[in-house]
Amino acid sequence: MPPSTTDWTRTLVDLGHGALDAIGRSTGAGEPGVMALSNDACDARAAGNQFGEPHWFQFGPVHCALNFNLANVTLVETGGGFVAIDCGPSVETAATVRQQFVQRTGVDDLHCIIYTHSHPDHIRGACALQRPGTPIWAHAGFADELALQNKLPLAYMRRAAKQFGAALPFETLPHNGIGPRLDLGAEAASPILYPTETFLDTATLDHGDLRIELHAAPGETHDHLFVWIPELRVLHAGDNFYRAFPNLYSIRGVAPRPVEGWIASLDAMRRLSPAPECLLLGHTEPIVGADRIQQLLTDYRDAIAFVHDSVVRGINAHKTPEQLVQEIELPPRLADHPYLVEQYGTVRGAVRGIYDGYLGWFDGCAAHLNPPPRRVVAERLLPRFGGAAGMRSALEQALADDDLQWAEWLGDHLLALNGKDKQASELMAQVEDRLAEQEPNPLMRSWRFSDAAELRGELHPPKKPKVTAATIAHVPTDTLIAVFPSRVDPDRAARVDLAIAFVFTDANRSYTFTIRRGVGEVAPVLLPDCDLIIRTTEADFKRALITGEVTPLSGEFWRSLKFEVDGRPLLKPLHVLRRLARFASCMIKM
């Protein structure tokens, strides 16, 4: 049995940050170490950073670094060393956390890293913690989740920048709802370390004097897990629980999340024995007290289940997403719950996401099978408004009347007619500013303010992070090659038939990439009759053909890559370059 809560539970402020009252720790009976936040503490309209300064929470040998960045980092002493559960979003954050942990404990021998899931804000700091030979544990679905992210890098970067307010001033968006502002630039520049060890259902790790259990727990992602340390009665829920209504659908864009799996994962946590005494989270403050944890986990799963089951009932009653968004609300006992405030996920977003996960885009109304484009609708409406000037006047009047949804609809259609209409752009920016000012959800508020700035020409797409051999050193080569087909430019490749093979001499693997008149295909074998075969190592492939750090102008390029056709070496550089140029001309530059 662990020592008593009174003995073990204390919140420690980082060195030099002052007294405990800087954290706003609750002193309520049975709730030591829990940050006291009012229901509206994370309302995006509130001034200032509601999450306070970086600080530490400690429960016996468990140390949790809070507010150093958007995601928490947990370090567990294990008898002569420590285990890291999540690593934060950047090398800089993780390095600071490690340095302070060593100062606090004198412990600097990392036994292993555990990723609760594959989101970048939990894994990108691993390089600052990991040492050669350090095992990294994750669920077996980790690589598949990252492969999806790798397929849509520019889309995710641009949309995440709007969701998290990357270009907005701090006073406009002081936090991201469940933690401090995320520094997307530092996150994107940090290398990804892939797990060295994976599991499907459960895994048990023995480190020092502790047994650490890993349990598959789909929810925020399909590859999610929770960590259970029975001797300490410590549970780490990752992102399957935080102090906000869960993000069952993310507006940055996400494949359907396993909502029923999320409920089952929370149920598995509720049924742990002995009951957890300390609940650690990927975001927001830890929670202490077995009864309190049990009640919160139950309320959280009930909220998710209520929304999910309401959508299912609505679908079976032939209702549309539009109807369900208007109808579904949490029951009063959950709607007013301090851990279910819509400061990250929203009920309306969850309803749409769950519906789409079951039935996809079509809502069952024939009029929506092939609706006219917005531009066509706007062209038909123009005469009724007396032309574009009349439509702009209607938009101005709606704005003056504070009829913002109607104003937004009008502005959207005006811009569909002419995206360069400066008057319409400015009016639409004013609409989005006004809607953002009324929006309590930080992510939606951020998106609206970002769109307003973009309409004024004040917001520019985030710079593409510089990809180097170091940042992708641990990315599996098959993940990089798998995206080649979606990079084919169908117009430039419309008349091209080309097959290029990559033979990795250090990994005993081969791939053939075929372009067949605008369509790309990857085969995990060396096919016959290739136009060019490239023999190289995986590292040299990344340096020469992915990042371009080694170019054909250098001797190293020709030493590290060997080219052949029909089983014979292709020795003349000009012949090689012609084939490579033909390949490159068919591909979209990212």
DAFENLIN-V316324 format. One record per helix or strand of 3 or more residues. SS is the DSSP state (alpha for helix, beta for strand). FROM is the first residue (numbers start at 0). TO is the last residue. If there is no record, write none. Layout:
BEGIN
ss=SS from=FROM to=TO
ss=SS from=FROM to=TO
END
This chain:
BEGIN
ss=alpha from=4 to=7
ss=beta from=8 to=12
ss=alpha from=19 to=21
ss=beta from=54 to=58
ss=beta from=61 to=65
ss=beta from=72 to=76
ss=beta from=81 to=84
ss=alpha from=90 to=104
ss=beta from=109 to=113
ss=alpha from=119 to=122
ss=alpha from=125 to=128
ss=beta from=134 to=138
ss=alpha from=141 to=150
ss=alpha from=152 to=162
ss=alpha from=183 to=188
ss=beta from=196 to=198
ss=beta from=201 to=206
ss=beta from=209 to=215
ss=beta from=224 to=228
ss=beta from=233 to=235
ss=alpha from=258 to=269
ss=beta from=277 to=279
ss=alpha from=289 to=315
ss=alpha from=320 to=326
ss=alpha from=331 to=334
ss=alpha from=346 to=358
ss=alpha from=365 to=367
ss=alpha from=373 to=384
ss=alpha from=387 to=399
ss=alpha from=403 to=416
ss=alpha from=421 to=437
ss=alpha from=441 to=454
ss=alpha from=476 to=481
ss=alpha from=483 to=486
ss=beta from=496 to=503
ss=beta from=508 to=515
ss=beta from=518 to=522
ss=beta from=531 to=535
ss=alpha from=537 to=545
ss=alpha from=554 to=559
ss=beta from=561 to=564
ss=alpha from=572 to=584
END
